[in-house]
Amino acid sequence: MSNTSIDLILKTLPENPGVYQFFDKDDKLLYVGKAKNLKKRVNSYFTKSHDSRRIAVMVNKIKDIKHIVVNSEADALLLENNLIKSRRPRFNVMLRDDKTYPWLCIKNERFPRIFLTRRMIKDGSEYFGPFPSLKTVKTLLGLIKGLYQIRTCKYDLSEEKIQAGKYKVCLEYHLGNCKGPCEGFQNEEDYNAQIEEIRQIVKGNFSSSLRTFKQQMKTLAQELRFEEAEKIKQKIDSLERYQAKSTVVNPKISNVDVFAIVSDESYGYVNFLQVVNGAIIRSHTIEIKKRLDEDDKELLEIGIVEIRQRFDSSSKKTLVPFEVNLGENSEVIVPKLGDKKALVDLSERNAKYFRMERFKTMKIVDPDRHVKRVMAQMKEDLRLPEVPKHIECFDNSNIQGTNPVAACVVFKNAKPSKKDYRKFNIKTVEGPDDFASMEEVVYRRYKRLLEEDEELPQLVVIDGGKGQLSSALKALERLDLRGKISIIGIAKRLEEIYFPGDSIPLYLDKKSETLKIIQQLRNEAHRFGITFHRQKRSKSAIDTELQNIKGIGEKTALELLKEFRSVKRIKEASKDQISKVVGESRAELISNYFSENED
């Protein structure tokens, strides 16, 4: 891969946590690293001088860069560890296999214990993690023990032994840290209810526990037990801050392939995550060009076959976002909840990031293809009959009810066409009436285009909600253009898109390119309109006061206002003070005018 290709990759990397991989010209893995911000970290290798000769040698060998996006820096740390162990890159320090991360174990026994461990024993116990540091799991364990009364002893609490009175309560019971199941003071149902709440907390589902603790805190505060209430509040804060479990690894999910797809009008992007022994060891995304308007199901099936052949995958289980047909040799699983669903979501995120990078690269390398893709996406998102190559947007400006004006901005091929911008003085409307003003300017704009036989836009955007949209529609109906030009309204507060005859707005994805272009149109129309309004308002202030004086023009008036800041101060100034700015003859004209009109 050329230096130009590396430069493009560096420009399109996301600013998200993740893991990056460097490859040489033979596609051999050189290095695996983690990053809180992938873009900044990877770019640093190519923008800084390196004191270490080893790093300099590695950078010279880099011919390709790949990355995997994850949810947090902790996830990146764990994934980096897994990839280094499984792929053994040349420039990484080798991690010893006996260096394992801590786990939280819920023991498979009657009245289960909860403790941290570095060893996983296949005895039916539940293991959560791994956690990136011992401090993290100790904090969580301390939190759990502070919230719930769980036993710490290693007794075999079988029903027979408890009934036989074999055990006696210990100090933990007297301290209030345990309810004494060893002597039958707590039944199994009550104890297991606590275990289930703990299980949900470890998985990151805090809602039930938070409700309980908030109620406890409220009760304690009402009883004026503020110190106890503060302790509960600290627990609540800890719960809300804590993200308990990594989505990168889970020991129950072993030897599966995970696939997800995102697509647009021309391409599909299929991501593959390979999970072996409960850890992600590979991520790869391919781009598939559509030929016959294939749907996502067809593209995903094609992508799965291609990727499995490429990486010689023999996994019997496949996690996918929807049903696909892979033959009898593979079990297809479409998860709806839990850890498996989290892996499918992570795969989809990586496919989306790959697609975004391709778009950025395309914008640099092939801007025409980029524009065509954006236009096609707008047509699909806004349900338009044709591609909106020519878009016009209208905005009214009548700040404080004065000098009502309107602006029309024009975009062609998703870019501003400033030579086609138009500004309007409102002529037929008295006072601040946005609806009537909108109808007037839309009517005037397209009446003129029709008279001059100019090209009409494929899409009109109205800055406003249902009221402004209805007014613009009236103008189009008067010109017999209803249905011949697509028209939408955008309401500012929630970015709601309104269509004619439909009271329910459309909400576009906040990151969609369609919404970004509409917002750019709206903001540009607002800027253009406000600028025109200010110019008119300033000129109006000059016109009404100073330019009524015979022999005083706009230039002289502006010089005076610049010096004295207001007409009132000019009136109060002496003739000598004014003459220093505009000369004696004009100063006399101004002084005489204000003297004659003093009343």
HUPEMO-V206336 format. One record per residue. N is the residue number from 1. RES is the residue in one letter. SS is DSSP state (alpha for helix, beta for strand, coil for the rest). D_LAST is the distance of its C-alpha to the last C-alpha in Angstrom with 2 decimals. Layout:
n->(N:N)
res->(RES:RES)
ss->(SS:SS)
d_last->(D_LAST:D_LAST)
//
This chain:
n->(1:2:3:4:5:6:7:8:9:10:11:12:13:14:15:16:17:18:19:20:21:22:23:24:25:26:27:28:29:30:31:32:33:34:35:36:37:38:39:40:41:42:43:44:45:46:47:48:49:50:51:52:53:54:55:56:57:58:59:60:61:62:63:64:65:66:67:68:69:70:71:72:73:74:75:76:77:78:79:80:81:82:83:84:85:86:87:88:89:90:91:92:93:94:95:96:97:98:99:100:101:102:103:104:105:106:107:108:109:110:111:112:113:114:115:116:117:118:119:120:121:122:123:124:125:126:127:128:129:130:131:132:133:134:135:136:137:138:139:140:141:142:143:144:145:146:147:148:149:150:151:152:153:154:155:156:157:158:159:160:161:162:163:164:165:166:167:168:169:170:171:172:173:174:175:176:177:178:179:180:181:182:183:184:185:186:187:188:189:190:191:192:193:194:195:196:197:198:199:200:201:202:203:204:205:206:207:208:209:210:211:212:213:214:215:216:217:218:219:220:221:222:223:224:225:226:227:228:229:230:231:232:233:234:235:236:237:238:239:240:241:242:243:244:245:246:247:248:249:250:251:252:253:254:255:256:257:258:259:260:261:262:263:264:265:266:267:268:269:270:271:272:273:274:275:276:277:278:279:280:281:282:283:284:285:286:287:288:289:290:291:292:293:294:295:296:297:298:299:300:301:302:303:304:305:306:307:308:309:310:311:312:313:314:315:316:317:318:319:320:321:322:323:324:325:326:327:328:329:330:331:332:333:334:335:336:337:338:339:340:341:342:343:344:345:346:347:348:349:350:351:352:353:354:355:356:357:358:359:360:361:362:363:364:365:366:367:368:369:370:371:372:373:374:375:376:377:378:379:380:381:382:383:384:385:386:387:388:389:390:391:392:393:394:395:396:397:398:399:400:401:402:403:404:405:406:407:408:409:410:411:412:413:414:415:416:417:418:419:420:421:422:423:424:425:426:427:428:429:430:431:432:433:434:435:436:437:438:439:440:441:442:443:444:445:446:447:448:449:450:451:452:453:454:455:456:457:458:459:460:461:462:463:464:465:466:467:468:469:470:471:472:473:474:475:476:477:478:479:480:481:482:483:484:485:486:487:488:489:490:491:492:493:494:495:496:497:498:499:500:501:502:503:504:505:506:507:508:509:510:511:512:513:514:515:516:517:518:519:520:521:522:523:524:525:526:527:528:529:530:531:532:533:534:535:536:537:538:539:540:541:542:543:544:545:546:547:548:549:550:551:552:553:554:555:556:557:558:559:560:561:562:563:564:565:566:567:568:569:570:571:572:573:574:575:576:577:578:579:580:581:582:583:584:585:586:587:588:589:590:591:592:593:594:595:596:597:598:599)
res->(M:S:N:T:S:I:D:L:I:L:K:T:L:P:E:N:P:G:V:Y:Q:F:F:D:K:D:D:K:L:L:Y:V:G:K:A:K:N:L:K:K:R:V:N:S:Y:F:T:K:S:H:D:S:R:R:I:A:V:M:V:N:K:I:K:D:I:K:H:I:V:V:N:S:E:A:D:A:L:L:L:E:N:N:L:I:K:S:R:R:P:R:F:N:V:M:L:R:D:D:K:T:Y:P:W:L:C:I:K:N:E:R:F:P:R:I:F:L:T:R:R:M:I:K:D:G:S:E:Y:F:G:P:F:P:S:L:K:T:V:K:T:L:L:G:L:I:K:G:L:Y:Q:I:R:T:C:K:Y:D:L:S:E:E:K:I:Q:A:G:K:Y:K:V:C:L:E:Y:H:L:G:N:C:K:G:P:C:E:G:F:Q:N:E:E:D:Y:N:A:Q:I:E:E:I:R:Q:I:V:K:G:N:F:S:S:S:L:R:T:F:K:Q:Q:M:K:T:L:A:Q:E:L:R:F:E:E:A:E:K:I:K:Q:K:I:D:S:L:E:R:Y:Q:A:K:S:T:V:V:N:P:K:I:S:N:V:D:V:F:A:I:V:S:D:E:S:Y:G:Y:V:N:F:L:Q:V:V:N:G:A:I:I:R:S:H:T:I:E:I:K:K:R:L:D:E:D:D:K:E:L:L:E:I:G:I:V:E:I:R:Q:R:F:D:S:S:S:K:K:T:L:V:P:F:E:V:N:L:G:E:N:S:E:V:I:V:P:K:L:G:D:K:K:A:L:V:D:L:S:E:R:N:A:K:Y:F:R:M:E:R:F:K:T:M:K:I:V:D:P:D:R:H:V:K:R:V:M:A:Q:M:K:E:D:L:R:L:P:E:V:P:K:H:I:E:C:F:D:N:S:N:I:Q:G:T:N:P:V:A:A:C:V:V:F:K:N:A:K:P:S:K:K:D:Y:R:K:F:N:I:K:T:V:E:G:P:D:D:F:A:S:M:E:E:V:V:Y:R:R:Y:K:R:L:L:E:E:D:E:E:L:P:Q:L:V:V:I:D:G:G:K:G:Q:L:S:S:A:L:K:A:L:E:R:L:D:L:R:G:K:I:S:I:I:G:I:A:K:R:L:E:E:I:Y:F:P:G:D:S:I:P:L:Y:L:D:K:K:S:E:T:L:K:I:I:Q:Q:L:R:N:E:A:H:R:F:G:I:T:F:H:R:Q:K:R:S:K:S:A:I:D:T:E:L:Q:N:I:K:G:I:G:E:K:T:A:L:E:L:L:K:E:F:R:S:V:K:R:I:K:E:A:S:K:D:Q:I:S:K:V:V:G:E:S:R:A:E:L:I:S:N:Y:F:S:E:N:E:D)
ss->(coil:coil:alpha:alpha:alpha:alpha:alpha:alpha:alpha:alpha:alpha:alpha:coil:coil:coil:coil:coil:beta:beta:beta:beta:beta:beta:coil:coil:coil:coil:coil:beta:beta:beta:beta:beta:beta:beta:coil:coil:alpha:alpha:alpha:alpha:alpha:alpha:alpha:alpha:alpha:alpha:coil:coil:coil:coil:coil:alpha:alpha:alpha:alpha:alpha:alpha:alpha:alpha:alpha:coil:coil:beta:beta:beta:beta:beta:beta:coil:coil:coil:alpha:alpha:alpha:alpha:alpha:alpha:alpha:alpha:alpha:alpha:alpha:alpha:alpha:alpha:alpha:coil:coil:coil:coil:coil:coil:coil:coil:coil:coil:coil:coil:coil:coil:beta:beta:beta:beta:beta:coil:coil:coil:coil:coil:coil:coil:beta:beta:beta:beta:coil:coil:coil:coil:coil:coil:coil:coil:beta:beta:beta:beta:beta:beta:coil:coil:alpha:alpha:alpha:alpha:alpha:alpha:alpha:alpha:alpha:alpha:alpha:alpha:alpha:alpha:coil:coil:coil:coil:coil:coil:coil:coil:coil:coil:coil:alpha:alpha:alpha:alpha:alpha:coil:coil:coil:coil:coil:coil:coil:alpha:alpha:alpha:alpha:coil:coil:coil:coil:coil:coil:alpha:alpha:alpha:coil:coil:coil:coil:alpha:alpha:alpha:alpha:alpha:alpha:alpha:alpha:alpha:alpha:alpha:alpha:alpha:alpha:alpha:alpha:coil:coil:coil:alpha:alpha:alpha:alpha:alpha:alpha:alpha:alpha:alpha:alpha:alpha:alpha:alpha:alpha:alpha:alpha:coil:coil:coil:alpha:alpha:alpha:alpha:alpha:alpha:alpha:alpha:alpha:alpha:alpha:alpha:alpha:alpha:alpha:alpha:coil:coil:coil:coil:coil:coil:coil:beta:coil:coil:coil:coil:coil:coil:beta:beta:beta:beta:beta:beta:beta:beta:coil:coil:coil:beta:beta:beta:beta:beta:beta:beta:beta:beta:beta:coil:coil:beta:beta:beta:beta:beta:beta:beta:beta:beta:beta:beta:coil:coil:coil:coil:coil:coil:alpha:alpha:alpha:alpha:alpha:alpha:alpha:alpha:alpha:alpha:alpha:alpha:alpha:alpha:alpha:alpha:coil:coil:coil:coil:coil:beta:beta:beta:coil:coil:coil:coil:coil:coil:coil:coil:coil:coil:coil:beta:beta:beta:coil:coil:coil:coil:alpha:alpha:alpha:alpha:alpha:alpha:alpha:alpha:alpha:alpha:alpha:alpha:alpha:alpha:alpha:alpha:alpha:alpha:alpha:alpha:alpha:alpha:alpha:alpha:alpha:alpha:alpha:alpha:coil:alpha:alpha:alpha:alpha:alpha:alpha:alpha:alpha:alpha:alpha:alpha:alpha:alpha:alpha:alpha:coil:coil:coil:coil:coil:coil:coil:coil:beta:beta:beta:beta:beta:beta:beta:beta:coil:alpha:alpha:alpha:coil:coil:coil:beta:beta:beta:beta:beta:beta:beta:beta:coil:coil:beta:beta:coil:alpha:alpha:alpha:coil:beta:beta:beta:beta:coil:coil:coil:coil:coil:coil:coil:coil:alpha:alpha:alpha:alpha:alpha:alpha:alpha:alpha:alpha:alpha:alpha:alpha:alpha:alpha:alpha:alpha:alpha:alpha:coil:coil:coil:coil:coil:coil:coil:beta:beta:beta:beta:beta:coil:coil:alpha:alpha:alpha:alpha:alpha:alpha:alpha:alpha:alpha:alpha:alpha:alpha:alpha:coil:coil:coil:beta:coil:coil:beta:beta:beta:beta:beta:beta:beta:coil:coil:coil:coil:beta:beta:beta:beta:coil:coil:beta:beta:beta:beta:beta:coil:coil:coil:coil:coil:coil:alpha:alpha:alpha:alpha:alpha:alpha:alpha:alpha:alpha:alpha:alpha:alpha:alpha:alpha:alpha:alpha:alpha:alpha:alpha:alpha:alpha:alpha:alpha:alpha:alpha:alpha:alpha:alpha:alpha:alpha:alpha:alpha:alpha:coil:coil:coil:coil:coil:coil:coil:coil:alpha:alpha:alpha:alpha:alpha:alpha:alpha:alpha:alpha:alpha:alpha:coil:coil:alpha:alpha:alpha:alpha:alpha:alpha:coil:coil:alpha:alpha:alpha:alpha:alpha:alpha:alpha:alpha:coil:alpha:alpha:alpha:alpha:alpha:alpha:alpha:alpha:alpha:alpha:alpha:alpha:alpha:coil:coil:coil)
d_last->(82.82:80.86:78.26:75.65:76.71:76.47:72.93:71.95:73.52:71.63:68.28:68.95:70.36:68.52:66.87:69.07:72.03:75.36:78.48:78.85:82.12:82.98:85.67:87.62:88.63:91.55:89.29:90.83:88.70:87.85:85.57:83.86:80.85:78.28:74.52:71.51:69.50:71.80:69.47:68.88:72.49:74.18:71.79:72.59:76.17:75.01:72.12:73.74:76.68:79.64:81.79:84.44:86.69:87.62:84.02:83.61:86.83:85.71:82.30:84.11:86.28:83.44:83.33:81.83:79.69:79.69:77.95:78.00:74.84:75.33:73.23:73.19:74.39:77.28:78.40:78.27:80.54:83.09:83.05:83.48:86.52:88.05:87.59:89.04:92.09:92.72:91.89:92.82:90.49:91.83:89.08:88.54:90.25:92.77:92.16:95.26:96.01:96.86:93.31:91.85:88.59:88.59:88.63:88.12:91.19:91.59:95.37:97.44:99.10:98.99:96.01:94.67:93.73:90.72:91.04:90.17:92.80:93.36:96.37:96.24:99.34:99.97:100.92:98.27:95.71:92.02:90.42:86.66:85.15:85.88:83.29:82.07:82.89:85.04:82.03:80.32:83.28:83.92:80.34:80.74:84.15:82.80:79.96:82.46:84.75:81.83:80.79:84.22:87.59:89.93:93.45:94.39:98.17:100.58:102.80:104.20:102.60:104.87:105.12:108.80:108.22:105.33:107.42:110.34:108.16:108.77:105.41:103.51:99.77:98.66:96.01:93.30:93.80:93.47:90.30:88.75:88.77:91.41:92.31:96.03:97.26:100.48:101.50:100.09:96.99:94.79:95.78:95.58:92.96:90.47:91.15:90.76:87.41:86.19:87.71:85.85:82.50:83.38:84.37:80.94:79.17:81.25:80.35:76.65:76.19:74.55:72.83:75.59:76.13:72.42:72.00:74.94:73.78:70.19:71.58:73.86:70.98:68.91:71.91:72.61:69.00:69.07:72.28:70.55:73.05:70.41:72.77:74.74:71.57:70.38:73.73:73.36:69.81:71.22:73.78:71.12:69.12:72.32:73.10:69.67:69.78:73.33:74.43:78.04:79.91:80.05:80.08:81.99:85.39:87.24:91.03:91.47:90.18:92.92:93.86:91.33:89.25:85.59:83.74:80.25:78.39:74.87:74.32:71.89:72.37:74.71:76.29:77.72:77.83:80.72:80.89:84.16:84.71:88.31:89.14:92.52:93.80:90.46:88.39:86.36:88.22:86.63:83.44:83.22:80.96:81.84:79.80:81.31:80.06:80.01:82.10:82.28:79.29:81.38:80.05:79.80:83.23:85.00:83.20:83.93:87.62:87.82:86.07:88.36:91.50:90.29:89.22:92.41:94.56:92.62:92.97:96.33:95.09:97.76:95.70:96.73:93.37:90.08:86.67:84.26:81.03:82.73:86.23:87.96:91.53:93.35:96.92:99.34:99.60:96.14:94.64:91.01:88.76:85.23:83.88:81.21:80.71:81.75:82.84:84.06:80.78:78.99:81.17:80.38:76.65:77.08:78.89:76.09:73.51:75.55:75.78:71.98:71.45:73.99:72.15:68.80:70.42:71.90:68.46:67.00:69.95:69.65:65.97:67.02:70.28:69.69:65.97:66.80:69.11:66.51:63.86:66.40:67.32:63.71:63.04:66.23:65.29:61.88:63.64:65.97:63.42:60.96:63.74:62.57:64.76:64.39:63.49:59.68:59.59:56.13:53.55:49.84:47.35:43.95:41.06:37.59:34.49:31.30:30.23:27.84:27.91:25.88:27.14:30.59:33.30:37.09:39.80:43.44:45.85:49.40:52.58:55.80:59.03:57.19:55.05:51.37:51.08:47.65:47.83:47.88:44.79:42.07:38.42:36.67:33.15:33.34:32.91:34.21:33.19:29.99:29.05:31.34:34.83:37.41:40.28:38.82:37.40:40.88:42.52:40.22:40.80:44.54:44.92:43.10:45.06:48.50:47.89:47.19:50.24:52.40:51.16:51.81:55.09:54.15:55.97:54.88:54.85:57.65:55.28:51.64:50.13:47.12:45.14:45.15:47.53:48.99:45.71:44.55:48.17:48.47:45.32:46.70:50.03:48.48:47.23:50.73:52.32:50.19:51.50:55.05:55.06:55.83:58.99:58.88:56.45:56.88:53.73:53.08:50.21:49.88:48.21:46.86:47.98:51.74:52.04:53.32:54.34:53.94:55.95:55.36:57.06:58.01:56.27:58.18:56.67:58.74:58.68:59.81:61.47:58.82:60.78:61.43:60.43:59.17:56.57:55.64:54.94:52.87:50.87:50.43:49.17:46.74:45.44:45.10:43.18:40.85:40.34:39.78:37.31:35.30:35.15:33.86:31.28:29.93:29.80:27.90:25.44:24.78:24.44:22.09:19.76:19.90:19.65:16.46:14.44:16.21:18.52:15.89:15.93:18.80:21.66:20.90:23.52:24.45:26.62:24.02:21.51:24.37:25.27:21.84:21.80:25.37:24.62:21.39:22.05:18.47:15.21:13.57:16.21:15.74:12.11:13.75:16.77:17.81:18.76:22.39:22.15:20.76:23.40:26.15:25.44:24.76:25.80:24.33:23.59:21.56:19.83:18.71:17.43:15.39:14.09:13.20:11.46:9.11:8.69:8.09:5.55:3.80:0.00)
//
